[in-house]
Amino acid sequence: MTDPTTGPTRAAAQWLADFAAALARGDIDAAVSLFEADSYWRDLVAFTWNIRTQEGAGAIRAMLQARLADTQPTAFALEGEATEADGVVDAWFGFETRVARGRGHVRLRSHDGGGKAWTLLTTMTELKGFEEKTGDNRIKGAEHGVHKGRKNWLEKRRDEEAALGYTEQPEVVIIGGGQGGIALGARLRRLGVPTIIVERNAKAGDSWRKRYKSLCLHDPVWYDHLPYMPFPDDWPVFAPKDKIGDWLEMYTKIMELNYWSSTNATKARFDEATQRWEVQVEREGKPVTLRPKQLVFALGVSGYPNVPKVAGAENFLGDQHHSSQHPGPEAYAGKKCVVLGSNNSAHDICAALWEHGADVTMVQRSSTHIAPSQSLMELALGGLYSEQAVKSGIDHHKGDLIFASVPYKIMHTFHIPVYEEMKKRDADLYARLEKAGFLLDFGVDGSGLFMKYLRRGSGYYIDVGASELVANGSIHLKSGVNIERVNARSVTLTDGTELPADLLVYATGYGSMNGWLADLISPETADKVGKCWGLGSDTPKDPGPWEGELRNMWKPTQVPQLWFHGGNLHQSRHYSQFLALQLKARMEGIDTPVYELAASHHKR
């Protein structure tokens, strides 16, 4: 272990030694006594073969009783010096289990001169005997000597592409070739898991290229790196959509992914006899049947677009479409435009239309959280994802683990002070928005953007300029109303107002990811999986019961051999590691007893 030279390091080293000793001798009572009564152990695969948080000493005891003997944790070693702030000691450590290596983080709080664990994070980093071929273990590449009939890299690559999916079956099929499918595909490639990514678009990155012209990332570059290959150090802080599209296309080639573009998945069924999926696809118009052992849906954060059924919509003589189909503002100069919605897409589309000379009205049905971009970067993200964070030794890998180390049950308490400060910093903007009639909120408990994202995946706008247009009246606003009826050249609102309209955009969000399963597999399968995303916080659009983790994401579901992967770029990068390790372990026949498989709730 690290030589304890400071008070925090000494406390962390003692706690870790006591914890390791208790686990080694199978003394669960002693191990649990090292935790506070209200404590949290979040495990990413290492102990539970699941993504699960044990909340409280009783839950920690139950997990250890079920999993300690099989896991066989050893080799606990403190990493670097521990730190202390506000009475909380933070420390990093490495460890091993019977089949894997891992990394962990602990927060200790003082109790009668000693320290007890408040939060513990354990993560699997690699499987023993199945390590990625990196560093000293990288492949040679060149085959020196003289060999008759040898094939070069290109010939071998073409042979692989010709065989996989035809004469050889993949271990994994990923449906969805956006950022999530690509990130997971890269992880699996490095682990030697034969994988095909199925994508309906003609090129990787098209899911970004086809969105509205003004779309760019609202999260900063330090938050958005892909696995293994960070963006160049001159990459813009907020990347435009087409730049991201080109990067994803390049990445699939450099990472040598088996990426089937122009391919539609049409039907899937699980064959009980072979214990494989049978996935029907059309690749460039030709039918192909794939038979993977594992099937992953990587179709973003959401399911199908939510398009409201409004009386009279079929009689509208202008253009109407969901925000996901919005082509951009160029055709609407001088036109009357109505955008239903008030979150990110609605603001972006309204601002772009205004810039191109359209007359735009935003129809706001319910309150929205506004987080000014600069304040969000400085107050919420800067400590983990910024140039300053990198200079202080926190790269995106460490930032991801720090973020993951905060249990969802108490995460809102970390965020409330951030948004209290944001209210003060941006008070003038908020006052002018409210004067314009905009309905503002900061979440039901004041915890702001990230908790809204985790709980419901909606209800906010990261302000990159459109809020000022709303505040000063450049974008017209009708709030607290909905569209009651669509007419030939106008819409009638629920307060009786009639708005002339040449364009109607439904920026009304998306359904749950399990909606895809109903069509591709069966409604029964979709309902067995249950709703995806959300924590069960019993807040708006996130009904209980409490799950403690994002429902069905990156972990086993109620349908064996069926998985979900997605989220923003940060989540796609971070959690792809843990999903890839679960899939690799199953491919190699490693026993993977899942501790407390989550129940399914809220069918669709």
C-alpha positions in Angstrom: 0.0 0.0 0.0 1.0 3.6 -0.4 3.1 4.9 2.5 0.7 6.8 4.7 2.4 10.2 5.1 -0.6 12.4 5.7 -3.6 12.3 8.0 -6.2 11.6 5.3 -3.9 9.0 3.7 -3.3 7.3 7.1 -7.0 7.2 7.8 -7.8 5.8 4.3 -5.0 3.2 4.5 -6.2 2.0 7.9 -9.8 1.7 6.7 -8.8 -0.2 3.6 -6.5 -2.5 5.5 -9.3 -3.3 8.0 -11.8 -3.8 5.1 -9.5 -6.1 3.2 -8.7 -8.1 6.3 -12.4 -8.5 7.2 -13.2 -9.7 3.6 -10.3 -12.1 3.5 -11.4 -13.9 6.6 -15.1 -13.8 5.6 -16.0 -11.7 8.6 -19.0 -9.9 7.1 -20.0 -8.3 10.5 -16.6 -6.7 10.7 -16.8 -5.5 7.1 -20.2 -3.9 7.6 -19.1 -2.3 10.8 -16.7 -0.2 8.7 -19.7 1.5 7.1 -22.0 4.2 8.4 -25.6 3.1 9.0 -26.7 5.4 6.1 -24.0 4.4 3.6 -23.8 3.4 0.0 -21.8 0.8 -2.0 -22.2 1.3 -5.7 -20.8 -1.6 -7.7 -20.2 -1.6 -11.4 -20.0 -5.3 -12.3 -17.0 -6.3 -10.0 -19.0 -7.9 -7.1 -22.6 -8.1 -8.5 -22.2 -8.8 -12.2 -24.7 -6.0 -12.3 -24.9 -2.2 -12.0 -26.3 -1.8 -8.5 -26.1 0.4 -5.4 -26.5 -1.1 -2.0 -28.2 1.5 0.2 -27.6 1.1 3.9 -25.7 -1.3 6.1 -28.4 -4.0 5.7 -28.2 -4.0 1.9 -24.4 -4.1 2.1 -24.6 -7.1 4.4 -27.0 -8.9 2.2 -24.8 -8.4 -0.9 -21.7 -9.6 0.9 -23.5 -12.7 2.2 -24.6 -13.6 -1.3 -21.4 -12.6 -3.2 -18.3 -12.6 -1.0 -17.4 -16.2 -1.2 -17.6 -16.4 -5.0 -16.0 -13.0 -5.6 -12.9 -13.6 -3.5 -11.6 -10.0 -3.4 -7.9 -9.5 -2.7 -4.9 -7.2 -3.3 -6.5 -4.0 -2.0 -3.9 -1.2 -2.5 -4.3 2.5 -1.9 -3.5 4.6 -5.0 -1.7 7.9 -4.3 -2.4 10.2 -1.4 -5.9 10.6 0.0 -7.4 14.1 0.3 -9.7 15.7 2.8 -12.3 18.5 2.5 -15.2 19.5 4.8 -14.5 16.5 7.0 -14.7 13.9 4.2 -11.7 11.8 3.2 -11.5 10.8 -0.5 -9.2 7.9 -1.5 -8.6 5.7 -4.6 -7.6 2.1 -4.5 -7.0 -0.9 -6.7 -8.2 -4.5 -6.0 -8.7 -7.9 -7.6 -11.4 -10.5 -7.6 -11.2 -14.2 -8.5 -11.7 -13.4 -12.2 -11.0 -9.7 -12.6 -9.1 -6.6 -11.6 -10.8 -3.4 -10.4 -10.5 0.1 -9.2 -12.4 1.7 -6.4 -13.1 4.9 -4.5 -14.1 5.5 -0.9 -15.4 8.5 1.1 -14.8 8.4 4.8 -16.3 10.6 7.5 -14.9 10.9 11.0 -16.6 9.0 13.8 -15.1 9.2 17.3 -11.6 9.6 16.0 -11.9 6.9 13.3 -13.3 6.9 9.8 -16.3 5.0 8.5 -17.3 4.7 4.9 -20.1 7.0 3.6 -19.8 6.0 0.0 -17.9 3.1 -1.7 -17.5 2.6 -5.5 -16.1 -0.7 -6.9 -15.6 -1.1 -10.7 -14.3 -3.9 -12.9 -11.5 -2.8 -15.2 -10.4 -6.0 -16.8 -10.9 -9.8 -16.8 -7.9 -11.9 -15.9 -6.6 -13.7 -18.9 -8.6 -11.6 -21.3 -6.9 -8.3 -21.0 -6.9 -5.8 -23.9 -3.7 -6.1 -26.1 -2.3 -2.7 -25.1 1.1 -1.4 -24.0 3.5 -4.3 -23.5 0.8 -6.7 -24.7 0.1 -5.0 -28.1 0.2 -7.2 -31.2 3.3 -7.1 -33.4 1.4 -6.3 -36.6 4.2 -7.2 -38.9 4.9 -10.9 -39.6 8.6 -11.0 -40.1 10.3 -13.8 -42.1 9.3 -15.5 -45.3 5.9 -17.2 -45.5 4.3 -18.6 -48.7 0.8 -17.5 -49.3 0.8 -15.0 -46.5 -2.0 -12.4 -46.4 -1.4 -8.8 -45.4 -3.6 -6.7 -43.1 -6.0 -5.5 -45.8 -6.6 -9.0 -47.1 -7.3 -10.4 -43.6 -9.6 -7.5 -42.9 -11.5 -8.1 -46.1 -11.8 -11.8 -45.3 -13.2 -11.0 -41.9 -15.8 -8.6 -43.4 -16.8 -11.1 -46.0 -17.3 -14.0 -43.5 -18.8 -12.3 -40.4 -22.6 -12.5 -40.6 -22.5 -15.0 -43.4 -20.2 -18.1 -42.9 -19.4 -17.1 -39.4 -21.9 -15.7 -36.8 -21.1 -12.8 -34.5 -21.2 -13.1 -30.7 -23.0 -9.7 -30.4 -25.2 -7.7 -32.7 -25.7 -4.1 -31.8 -28.8 -2.4 -33.3 -28.0 1.2 -33.7 -24.8 2.7 -35.1 -24.8 6.1 -33.5 -22.4 7.2 -30.8 -23.5 4.5 -28.4 -23.2 1.5 -30.7 -19.9 2.8 -32.0 -18.4 3.2 -28.5 -19.5 -0.2 -27.4 -18.3 -1.7 -30.7 -14.9 -0.3 -30.1 -14.7 -1.8 -26.6 -15.8 -5.2 -27.9 -13.3 -5.1 -30.7 -10.5 -4.5 -28.3 -11.7 -7.5 -26.3 -11.9 -9.8 -29.3 -15.7 -10.2 -29.3 -17.0 -10.7 -32.8 -19.5 -7.9 -33.3 -21.7 -6.5 -36.0 -23.2 -3.0 -35.7 -26.4 -2.6 -37.7 -27.2 1.0 -38.8 -29.9 2.1 -41.2 -28.2 5.2 -42.4 -25.7 5.2 -45.3 -22.8 6.4 -43.3 -21.6 6.4 -39.7 -22.4 9.9 -38.3 -25.5 10.4 -40.4 -27.7 10.4 -37.4 -25.9 13.7 -36.5 -25.6 15.1 -40.1 -29.4 14.7 -40.7 -30.5 16.8 -37.8 -31.3 20.5 -38.0 -28.6 22.8 -39.3 -27.8 24.7 -36.0 -27.4 21.5 -33.9 -24.2 21.4 -31.9 -23.1 19.7 -28.7 -24.2 21.6 -25.6 -21.8 19.6 -23.5 -18.1 20.7 -23.6 -15.4 18.7 -25.3 -13.8 17.3 -22.2 -17.1 15.6 -21.4 -17.5 14.0 -24.8 -14.4 12.0 -25.7 -14.9 8.5 -27.3 -13.2 5.5 -25.8 -9.4 5.1 -26.5 -9.2 8.2 -28.9 -9.7 11.6 -27.3 -10.5 14.5 -29.5 -7.5 16.6 -30.6 -6.5 19.3 -28.2 -7.7 22.0 -30.6 -11.2 20.5 -31.0 -13.9 23.1 -30.4 -15.5 23.3 -26.9 -18.9 22.8 -28.5 -18.6 20.6 -31.6 -21.0 21.2 -34.5 -23.1 18.3 -35.6 -21.4 17.7 -39.0 -18.0 17.7 -37.3 -19.1 15.1 -34.9 -20.6 13.1 -37.8 -17.3 13.1 -39.6 -15.4 12.1 -36.4 -17.8 9.1 -35.9 -17.4 8.0 -39.5 -13.6 8.2 -39.2 -13.6 6.4 -35.8 -15.5 3.4 -37.1 -12.8 3.0 -39.8 -9.8 3.5 -37.6 -11.2 1.2 -34.9 -11.9 -1.4 -37.6 -15.5 -1.9 -36.6 -17.7 -4.3 -38.5 -20.2 -1.6 -39.3 -23.2 -2.5 -41.5 -24.5 0.7 -42.8 -27.6 1.0 -45.0 -29.0 -2.0 -43.0 -32.4 -2.2 -41.5 -33.3 -4.7 -38.7 -36.8 -5.9 -39.5 -37.5 -8.7 -37.0 -35.9 -10.6 -34.1 -36.7 -13.6 -32.1 -34.9 -15.7 -29.5 -34.4 -19.4 -30.5 -34.7 -21.4 -27.3 -33.2 -24.5 -28.9 -29.9 -22.8 -29.9 -29.9 -20.1 -27.2 -29.2 -17.5 -29.9 -31.1 -14.6 -31.3 -32.3 -14.7 -34.9 -32.2 -11.2 -36.3 -33.6 -10.5 -39.8 -32.0 -7.6 -41.5 -32.0 -6.0 -45.0 -28.5 -5.0 -46.0 -28.4 -2.8 -49.0 -31.8 -4.3 -50.0 -30.7 -7.9 -49.5 -32.1 -10.1 -46.7 -29.6 -11.5 -44.2 -30.2 -13.6 -41.0 -27.8 -13.0 -38.1 -27.6 -15.4 -35.2 -25.8 -13.7 -32.3 -25.8 -14.9 -28.7 -26.2 -11.4 -27.4 -28.4 -8.6 -28.8 -27.9 -5.0 -27.8 -30.1 -2.0 -28.5 -28.1 1.1 -28.8 -30.6 3.6 -30.2 -29.8 6.7 -28.1 -31.5 7.9 -24.9 -35.0 7.5 -26.1 -37.4 5.5 -28.3 -39.8 6.6 -31.0 -40.6 10.3 -31.4 -43.6 11.5 -29.4 -45.9 13.1 -32.0 -49.1 14.4 -30.4 -52.4 13.5 -32.0 -54.0 16.9 -32.5 -57.4 17.4 -34.1 -57.2 18.8 -37.6 -53.6 18.0 -38.2 -54.4 16.1 -41.3 -55.9 19.3 -42.8 -52.8 21.5 -42.3 -51.6 23.0 -45.6 -48.1 24.0 -44.4 -45.2 21.9 -43.3 -45.5 19.9 -40.0 -43.0 17.4 -38.6 -41.3 16.2 -35.4 -38.1 18.0 -34.4 -36.1 14.9 -35.2 -37.2 15.4 -38.9 -36.6 19.2 -39.0 -34.5 20.0 -42.1 -33.3 23.4 -41.0 -34.5 27.0 -41.3 -33.6 28.0 -44.8 -37.0 27.5 -46.4 -38.9 29.5 -43.8 -37.6 33.1 -44.2 -40.6 35.4 -43.8 -42.9 32.5 -42.8 -45.0 32.1 -39.7 -43.6 29.3 -37.6 -45.0 27.6 -34.5 -42.8 25.3 -32.3 -44.6 23.2 -29.7 -42.1 22.5 -26.9 -39.6 24.4 -24.8 -36.6 22.2 -24.2 -33.3 21.9 -26.0 -34.5 21.1 -29.5 -37.3 23.7 -29.3 -35.0 26.5 -28.4 -32.4 25.5 -31.0 -35.0 25.4 -33.8 -36.7 28.6 -32.7 -33.3 30.5 -32.6 -32.2 29.2 -36.0 -35.6 30.1 -37.6 -35.4 33.6 -36.1 -31.8 34.0 -37.4 -33.1 33.2 -40.9 -35.9 35.8 -40.8 -38.9 33.7 -39.7 -41.6 34.9 -37.4 -41.4 32.3 -34.6 -43.7 31.5 -31.7 -42.7 29.0 -29.0 -45.7 27.2 -27.3 -44.6 26.2 -23.8 -46.9 23.6 -22.2 -45.1 23.2 -18.9 -42.2 24.7 -16.9 -38.7 24.3 -18.1 -35.3 24.5 -16.5 -32.8 26.9 -18.1 -29.1 26.4 -17.4 -26.9 29.1 -19.1 -24.0 27.3 -20.8 -21.2 29.3 -19.2 -22.6 28.9 -15.7 -23.2 25.2 -16.2 -19.6 24.7 -17.4 -18.1 26.7 -14.5 -20.4 25.6 -11.7 -21.4 22.1 -12.6 -18.9 20.6 -15.0 -15.7 22.6 -14.5 -14.4 20.5 -11.6 -14.4 17.3 -13.6 -14.5 18.2 -17.2 -12.5 21.3 -18.2 -9.0 22.4 -19.2 -8.5 23.4 -15.6 -9.5 19.9 -14.4 -7.1 18.3 -16.8 -4.3 20.5 -15.5 -5.1 19.5 -11.9 -4.8 15.8 -12.8 -8.5 15.0 -13.5 -8.8 13.7 -17.0 -12.0 12.3 -18.4 -11.3 8.8 -17.1 -10.9 10.0 -13.5 -13.8 12.5 -14.0 -16.0 9.6 -15.0 -15.2 7.6 -11.9 -15.7 10.6 -9.6 -19.0 11.2 -11.2 -19.9 7.5 -10.8 -18.9 7.5 -7.2 -21.8 9.6 -6.1 -24.8 7.4 -5.4 -28.0 8.5 -7.2 -29.9 8.5 -3.9 -27.9 11.5 -2.6 -26.7 13.0 -5.9 -29.4 15.8 -5.7 -27.8 17.1 -2.5 -24.5 17.6 -4.4 -26.3 19.5 -7.1 -28.7 21.8 -5.2 -25.9 24.2 -4.1 -24.8 24.5 -7.8 -28.2 25.6 -9.0 -28.7 27.9 -6.0 -25.5 29.7 -7.1 -26.7 29.7 -10.7 -29.9 31.4 -9.6 -27.8 34.2 -8.2 -25.4 34.5 -11.0 -28.0 34.6 -13.7 -30.7 36.3 -11.8 -31.2 39.1 -14.4 -31.8 36.6 -17.2 -34.2 34.6 -15.1 -36.1 37.7 -14.1 -36.5 38.8 -17.7 -37.6 35.4 -18.8 -40.3 35.3 -16.2 -41.4 38.8 -17.1 -41.8 37.6 -20.7 -44.1 34.9 -19.3 -41.7 31.9 -19.5 -42.4 29.2 -17.0 -39.2 28.4 -15.1 -38.2 25.6 -12.7 -35.1 24.1 -11.2 -36.5 20.6 -10.7 -38.9 19.7 -7.9 -36.1 19.7 -5.4 -34.0 22.5 -6.9 -31.3 20.0 -8.1 -31.4 21.3 -11.7 -30.3 19.9 -15.0 -28.5 16.6 -14.3 -31.1 15.2 -12.1 -33.8 16.1 -14.6 -31.8 14.3 -17.2 -31.3 11.2 -15.1 -34.9 11.1 -13.9 -36.7 11.8 -17.1 -34.3 12.7 -19.9 -36.2 16.0 -20.6 -37.4 19.3 -19.1 -34.4 21.6 -19.6 -32.5 23.8 -22.0 -28.8 24.5 -21.9 -28.9 28.1 -22.9 -26.5 28.9 -25.8 -28.3 32.0 -26.8 -32.0 31.4 -27.4 -33.1 32.4 -23.9 -32.2 35.9 -24.6 -34.4 35.9 -27.7 -37.3 34.7 -25.6 -36.6 37.2 -22.9 -36.5 40.2 -25.3 -39.5 39.0 -27.3 -37.7 38.2 -30.6 -39.0 34.6 -30.2 -42.7 35.1 -29.3 -44.0 33.0 -26.4 -47.3 31.4 -25.4 -46.9 29.6 -22.1 -49.1 27.4 -20.0 -51.1 26.3 -23.0 -51.2 23.6 -25.6 -52.4 23.2 -29.2 -56.1 22.3 -29.2 -56.7 22.2 -32.9 -54.7 22.5 -36.2 -56.4 24.5 -38.9 -55.5 24.8 -42.6 -53.1 27.7 -42.0 -53.1 28.2 -38.3 -53.3 26.6 -34.9 -55.8 27.2 -32.1 -54.4 27.1 -28.6 -56.3 25.9 -25.5 -56.8 29.5 -24.3 -58.6 30.3 -27.6 -55.7 32.1 -29.2 -55.2 31.5 -33.0 -51.7 31.6 -34.4 -51.1 31.8 -38.1 -48.7 29.0 -39.2 -46.8 28.0 -42.3 -44.7 25.6 -40.3 -45.5 23.5 -37.2 -42.7 21.7 -35.4 -43.5 19.2 -32.7 -40.5 19.4 -30.3 -42.3 17.0 -28.0 -39.6 14.5 -27.1 -39.5 10.7 -27.3 -40.9 7.6 -25.8 -39.1 4.9 -23.8 -36.4 2.8 -25.4 -38.3 -0.4 -24.9 -40.8 0.8 -27.5 -38.4 -0.4 -30.2 -38.8 -4.0 -28.9 -42.5 -4.1 -29.4 -42.1 -3.7 -33.1 -38.9 -5.6 -33.7 -39.4 -8.6 -31.3 -42.9 -8.5 -29.6 -45.0 -6.3 -27.3 -44.7 -9.1 -24.7 -40.9 -8.8 -24.7 -41.1 -5.0 -24.5 -43.4 -5.3 -21.5 -41.2 -7.9 -19.8 -38.2 -5.6 -20.0 -40.2 -2.6 -18.8 -39.4 1.1 -19.1 -35.9 2.1 -19.8 -34.2 5.2 -18.2 -35.2 6.9 -15.0 -34.4 6.2 -11.4 -37.8 5.6 -9.9 -37.6 8.9 -8.0 -41.3 9.5 -7.9 -40.8 12.9 -9.4 -42.6 14.2 -12.6 -42.2 11.7 -15.5 -40.1 9.3 -13.3 -42.6 7.2 -11.3 -41.6 4.9 -8.5 -40.7 2.5 -7.1 -37.1 3.6 -6.4 -34.6 1.8 -8.6 -31.4 3.4 -7.5 -29.8 3.0 -11.0 -31.0 3.9 -14.4 -33.6 1.3 -15.4 -32.3 -1.4 -17.7 -29.2 0.5 -18.9 -25.9 -1.3 -19.4 -26.8 -4.3 -17.3 -28.8 -7.5 -17.5 -32.5 -7.1 -18.1 -35.5 -9.4 -17.4 -35.0 -10.8 -20.9 -31.8 -12.9 -21.0 -29.2 -12.0 -23.5 -30.9 -8.7 -24.3 -29.2 -5.4 -23.4 -29.6 -1.6 -23.7 -26.8 0.8 -24.3 -27.0 4.6 -24.8 -27.0 7.9 -23.1 -25.0 11.0 -23.9 -21.4 10.8 -25.1 -20.1 10.7 -21.6 -22.3 7.8 -20.6 -21.7 6.0 -23.9 -18.0 6.2 -23.2 -18.0 5.3 -19.6 -20.6 2.6 -19.3 -19.6 0.9 -22.6 -16.6 -0.5 -20.6 -18.8 -2.3 -18.1 -21.3 -3.6 -20.7 -18.4 -4.9 -22.8 -16.8 -6.7 -19.9 -20.2 -8.4 -19.1 -20.5 -9.5 -22.8 -16.9 -10.7 -22.9 -17.3 -12.8 -19.7 -20.3 -14.5 -21.2 -18.5 -15.3 -24.4 -15.6 -16.8 -22.5 -17.9 -19.0 -20.3 -17.0 -17.2 -17.1 -19.7 -17.7 -14.5 -21.7 -14.4 -14.1 -24.2 -14.8 -11.3 -26.3 -11.6 -11.4 -27.0 -10.2 -7.9 -30.6 -8.8 -7.6 -31.7 -8.5 -11.2 -33.8 -5.4 -11.3 -37.6 -5.9 -11.6 -39.4 -4.3 -14.6 -41.9 -1.5 -14.1 -44.1 0.8 -16.2 -44.4 -1.2 -19.4 -44.2 1.5 -22.0 
